[in-house]
Amino acid sequence: MERAVLFFDIDGTVLSEKTKEVPESAIRAMNMAQEQGHLLFINTGRTICSVPSEVRRVRFDGYLCGCGTYLLYGDEILFSRSMEPERGKRIIEEMEQCGLGGLAEGVEDVYFPGRITRFENLEQSRRYFREKGMGIEETLESGRFTYDKLFIYSDEKSDLGRFLKFIDEDMEAIDRGSNTYEVIQKGYSKATACEFILDRMGIPKDRAYVFGDSSNDLSMFQFAQHTVAMGAHSPVLDPYTEYVTTAVEEDGIANALKHYGLI
C-alpha cells in the first residue's frame, strides 16, 4: 500500500467535545494506520502550547499548529512564524480601541486581558486555559510576548469593520460563528501546512486525507482531494467534502479509515 499522509483537526474530530477524550476506537485505528506506514499529523488552529494533553498522549508523527504558522515533525521544528512584535502590539491596541474582546495565541502561552471583560465566551476561554495552567503569566496589555494569531469577540458595541480594515495588510479573519473570529496571518493556513508536509515528504497530493468539522478546516478541504467531514460539521465544508463519517464518539475515525482502505 502506498504511503499516505493523514491530517486531523482536534476539537470535534479526534477529541470528543462530549467526553473531552480521544476515543479508544480512534486511537486504535490511527495506530493501525501508522503500522501500515502512513503518516499522521494534527493540523490545528491551536498553537502548540495549547494542544491538549489528551491529544499529545496519542502517537502522532507531527503537529501543524496556529493555522500553518508552526510545523513540528517529530522533535524537529520545520517552520515557525510569529507576528512582528511592533506590528503585533499595534494590532492589539487597535482591537481594544475598536471595542473588541480578544486573546492572543503564541508558541509559549496564550494571553488574556488583565481585567474581566463583558464577553462571557471570552471569560469561559479564560477559565478553560487557567484550568490548564495557561494564560496567567502575562496580560494581553503587557506587550511582553510574541504571538502567532488572535481570537476575537464582537458585539453591538464593537467596530469590527474598522478592525478588519486595520489588519487587512497582514492578517485575515475566519468567522467562527456567534460573533467570534479566528484571526490568522495572511498567506498561512491549514492548507499551506498540508502542502508543506507533502512537499517535504515527497508524497503526491492524491495521497493526502484531511479530517475536520469546523469552518477553520475549510482551507484544507479546498486543498485536498480526499476530505472527511465528521458526523456533526459546519455546512461550509459540504461543497468540498468527499466522505461524511460518523461522529468521533461513534467510531468516526475508524469508519473513515476503513472506508478508504487505510487500515
C-alpha positions in Angstrom: 0.0 0.0 0.0 1.3 3.4 -0.9 2.2 5.7 2.0 -0.5 8.4 2.7 -0.5 11.4 4.9 -3.4 12.0 7.2 -4.2 15.4 8.6 -6.5 15.7 11.6 -8.2 18.7 13.2 -8.5 18.4 17.0 -11.8 19.6 18.6 -14.7 17.6 17.4 -12.5 15.5 15.1 -10.1 13.4 17.2 -11.0 14.9 20.5 -14.6 14.4 21.6 -16.4 17.6 22.6 -18.7 15.5 24.7 -16.3 13.3 26.7 -13.2 15.6 26.3 -11.2 12.5 25.4 -9.8 10.8 22.3 -12.0 7.7 21.9 -10.2 4.3 22.1 -11.6 3.4 18.7 -9.9 6.4 17.2 -6.6 5.6 18.9 -6.6 2.0 17.7 -7.5 3.0 14.2 -4.8 5.6 14.0 -2.2 3.3 15.4 -3.2 0.7 12.8 -2.8 3.3 10.1 0.7 4.1 11.3 1.5 0.4 11.3 0.6 0.4 7.6 3.2 3.1 7.0 1.0 6.1 6.9 2.0 9.4 8.5 -0.4 11.1 10.9 -0.4 14.9 11.7 -2.5 17.1 13.8 -3.4 20.1 11.8 -5.0 22.7 14.1 -5.7 26.3 14.7 -4.5 25.9 18.3 -0.9 27.0 18.9 1.5 24.3 20.1 1.3 25.3 23.7 -2.5 24.6 23.9 -2.6 21.2 22.2 -4.5 19.2 24.9 -2.6 16.5 26.9 -5.3 14.1 25.8 -4.2 14.5 22.2 -0.5 14.5 23.0 -0.8 11.1 24.5 -1.6 9.7 21.1 1.4 8.9 18.9 1.2 11.5 16.1 4.1 12.0 13.8 3.8 15.7 14.0 1.8 18.8 14.9 0.9 21.6 12.5 -0.3 24.4 14.6 -1.5 28.0 14.5 -3.2 27.6 11.1 0.1 26.8 9.4 2.5 29.0 11.3 4.2 26.4 13.4 5.1 23.0 11.9 6.6 20.2 14.0 7.7 16.8 12.7 8.9 14.5 15.5 11.2 16.7 17.5 12.1 19.0 14.6 10.6 22.4 14.1 10.3 22.6 10.3 8.8 26.1 10.2 7.8 28.9 12.7 6.4 32.4 12.0 5.1 34.8 14.6 3.8 38.3 14.2 6.5 41.0 14.1 6.4 42.4 17.7 5.7 46.1 17.0 3.0 45.3 14.5 1.5 42.7 16.9 1.3 45.4 19.6 -0.4 47.9 17.3 -3.0 45.3 16.3 -3.8 44.5 19.9 -4.1 48.2 20.7 -6.5 48.6 17.7 -8.5 45.7 18.9 -9.0 47.4 22.2 -9.9 50.7 20.6 -12.5 49.0 18.4 -14.3 47.6 21.5 -13.4 44.0 20.7 -12.6 41.3 23.2 -9.7 39.0 22.4 -6.9 36.8 23.3 -3.5 36.3 21.6 -2.1 32.8 21.0 1.6 32.2 20.9 4.0 29.3 20.9 4.7 29.7 24.6 1.4 30.7 26.1 -2.0 32.3 25.5 -2.6 35.9 26.6 -5.8 37.4 28.1 -6.9 40.9 29.0 -5.8 41.9 32.5 -9.4 42.8 33.5 -12.6 40.8 33.3 -14.4 41.7 30.1 -18.1 41.9 29.1 -17.7 38.9 26.7 -18.8 35.8 28.5 -17.4 33.4 25.9 -14.0 35.1 26.3 -14.3 34.6 30.0 -15.2 30.9 29.5 -12.0 30.6 27.5 -10.0 32.3 30.2 -11.4 29.8 32.8 -10.6 26.8 30.5 -7.0 27.9 30.0 -6.5 28.7 33.6 -7.5 25.2 34.5 -4.7 24.0 32.2 -2.2 26.4 33.9 -2.1 28.8 31.0 -2.9 32.4 30.3 -1.6 33.6 33.7 2.0 34.9 33.4 1.5 37.9 31.0 -1.5 40.0 30.3 -2.6 41.0 26.8 -1.8 44.6 27.5 1.8 44.0 28.7 3.2 43.5 25.2 6.0 41.3 26.6 5.3 38.5 24.2 5.0 37.5 20.6 2.0 35.7 19.1 1.0 33.8 16.0 -2.7 34.6 15.9 -5.7 36.1 17.7 -9.2 35.0 18.6 -11.6 37.9 18.9 -15.1 38.5 20.2 -17.5 41.2 18.9 -20.9 42.6 19.9 -23.1 45.6 19.1 -20.6 47.9 20.9 -17.7 46.8 18.7 -16.4 48.4 15.5 -15.5 45.1 13.8 -15.3 46.7 10.3 -12.6 49.2 11.4 -10.6 46.5 12.9 -10.7 44.2 9.9 -9.6 47.1 7.7 -6.7 47.8 10.0 -5.4 44.2 9.9 -6.1 43.6 6.2 -2.4 44.0 5.1 -1.1 41.0 7.0 -4.0 39.2 8.8 -7.4 37.9 7.9 -10.4 36.7 10.0 -12.3 33.4 9.8 -15.9 33.7 11.0 -16.3 31.0 13.7 -19.9 31.9 14.5 -21.6 33.7 17.4 -19.7 36.9 16.7 -16.3 35.2 17.2 -13.4 35.3 14.7 -10.1 33.5 14.4 -7.6 36.0 13.1 -4.7 34.4 11.3 -1.6 35.5 9.4 -2.2 36.0 5.7 -0.5 33.5 3.5 -0.7 30.7 6.1 -3.5 28.2 6.7 -4.2 24.6 7.4 -3.9 24.2 3.6 -0.3 25.6 3.4 0.6 23.3 6.3 -0.6 20.3 4.3 1.2 21.4 1.2 4.5 22.0 3.1 4.4 18.5 4.6 3.6 16.8 1.3 6.4 18.6 -0.4 8.8 17.8 2.4 7.9 14.1 2.3 7.7 13.9 -1.4 4.2 12.5 -1.3 1.7 13.4 -4.0 -1.4 15.4 -3.2 -3.7 12.5 -4.1 -2.3 10.6 -1.1 -3.4 13.3 1.4 -6.5 12.7 3.5 -7.9 15.5 5.7 -10.3 15.2 8.6 -12.3 18.1 10.1 -15.6 19.5 11.3 -15.4 23.3 11.5 -15.0 26.4 9.4 -11.3 26.8 10.0 -10.9 23.4 8.3 -12.2 24.9 5.0 -8.8 25.7 3.5 -7.5 22.1 3.8 -10.8 20.8 2.5 -10.4 23.1 -0.5 -6.8 21.9 -0.9 -7.2 18.1 -0.6 -8.9 15.6 -2.9 -9.8 13.2 0.0 -11.8 15.1 2.6 -13.6 13.6 5.6 -16.2 15.6 7.5 -17.2 14.3 10.9 -20.8 13.5 11.6 -21.6 16.9 13.1 -19.8 19.5 11.0 -20.0 23.1 9.7 -22.1 23.3 6.4 -19.4 25.4 4.8 -17.4 22.1 4.4 -20.2 20.3 2.4 -19.2 21.5 -1.1 -15.7 20.2 -0.6 -16.5 17.0 1.4 -15.8 13.7 -0.3 -17.0 11.5 2.6 -19.1 12.1 5.7 -18.2 9.8 8.6 -19.9 9.3 11.9 -19.2 11.3 15.0 -15.8 10.7 16.6 -17.6 9.1 19.6 -19.3 6.8 17.2 -16.1 5.3 15.7 -15.9 8.1 13.1 -12.2 8.0 12.6 -12.1 4.2 12.4 -15.0 4.1 9.9 -13.4 6.7 7.6 -10.0 4.9 7.6 -11.8 1.6 6.8 -13.8 3.3 4.0 -10.6 4.4 2.3 -8.8 1.1 2.9 -6.1 2.8 5.0 -6.5 0.1 7.7 
